[in-house]
Amino acid sequence: MTGGLILGWWAYEFHPSNRQLWMVPFGLVLFATPLIVWLSLLISDICNSNNGVAQIRPNQLVPSSDDSIPDPER
């Protein structure tokens, strides 16, 4: 929203004279950053979804039935 306000202010106040041109790339960066972050999070979530199925990774330990009772002598 801030980027859009900066671009709008520049267009209204400075565009006819082409002054304060630093405001254009600054406003575009501020305007586009939230969109890029949102898209990257959305794509990451889609790529990492497992459709509700639990997956066990090899580095996760799964306790066996023998380990359910603690052995005080161990």
Residue pairs with C-beta under 8 A, 6 or more apart in sequence:
2 30
3 26
3 27
3 28
3 29
3 30
3 31
3 32
3 33
4 27
4 31
5 27
6 23
6 26
6 27
6 30
6 31
7 23
7 24
7 27
7 28
7 31
9 23
10 20
10 23
10 24
10 27
13 20
14 20
14 23
56 62
